[in-house]
């Protein structure tokens, strides 16, 4: 457990600049998503989705797992307002189910 802070720093450094800035800004808002959304002039659901994406990226960096390209693409679409969050979640669920089906068939 003694290397945990080093791993956390390594994961943070693996994030792109925008994700690092979001994390730091969240801390400066005392963890208030409402305040962060206000500062960034976006809705609470938008900032919640952005934070979920940041969390997924941190978890991937900590576990040294690659990011899911489909999840990243869908998140980009949601951030740009080209897809709803519900639609993206549904599409990702279908995508992952198809991958599982293909994996089972090839085993």
RAZITA-V183579 format. One record per residue. RES is the residue in one letter. PHI is phi in degrees with one decimal (* if undefined). BURIAL is b if it has 9 or more other ideal C-beta (glycine too) atoms within 8 Angstrom, else e. Layout:
RES_PHI_BURIAL + RES_PHI_BURIAL
//
This chain:
X_*_e + X_-67.1_e + X_-92.0_e + X_-57.9_e + X_-61.0_e + X_-65.7_e + X_-65.6_b + X_-64.0_b + X_-64.5_e + X_-61.8_b + X_-64.2_b + X_-62.4_b + X_-68.4_e + X_-75.2_e + X_-71.6_b + X_-75.6_e + X_-58.2_e + X_-62.3_e + X_-68.0_b + X_-62.3_b + X_-64.3_e + X_-62.2_b + X_-61.6_b + X_-66.2_e + X_-67.4_b + X_-62.7_b + X_-62.8_e + X_-67.4_e + X_-93.4_b + X_58.0_e + X_80.3_e + X_-82.0_e + X_-66.4_b + X_-60.9_e + X_-66.4_b + X_-63.3_b + X_-61.4_b + X_-63.3_e + X_-60.9_e + X_-92.9_e + X_55.9_e + X_-130.1_e + X_-77.3_e + X_-58.6_e + X_-59.7_e + X_-65.4_b + X_-70.9_b + X_-64.2_b + X_-65.7_b + X_-64.3_b + X_-68.3_b + X_-58.8_e + X_-66.5_b + X_-61.4_b + X_-61.1_e + X_-61.4_b + X_-67.7_b + X_-64.5_b + X_-62.3_b + X_-64.4_b + X_-65.9_b + X_-66.0_b + X_-90.3_e + X_56.6_e + X_-101.6_e + X_-70.4_e + X_-71.6_b + X_-77.5_e + X_-60.6_e + X_-67.0_b + X_-62.0_b + X_-63.5_b + X_-64.3_e + X_-63.5_b + X_-63.3_b + X_-61.3_e + X_-61.9_b + X_-65.3_b + X_-60.4_b + X_-84.1_e + X_78.2_e + X_-89.8_e + X_-152.8_b + X_-78.8_e + X_-62.1_b + X_-61.6_e + X_-64.8_e + X_-66.0_b + X_-63.1_e + X_-65.2_e + X_-64.4_b + X_-66.3_b + X_-62.2_e + X_-62.2_e + X_-57.9_b + X_-67.9_e + X_-64.3_e + X_-63.3_e + X_-62.5_e + X_-64.0_e + X_-62.6_e + X_-64.2_e + X_-64.4_e + X_-64.2_e + X_-67.2_e + X_-85.8_e + X_-86.4_e
//
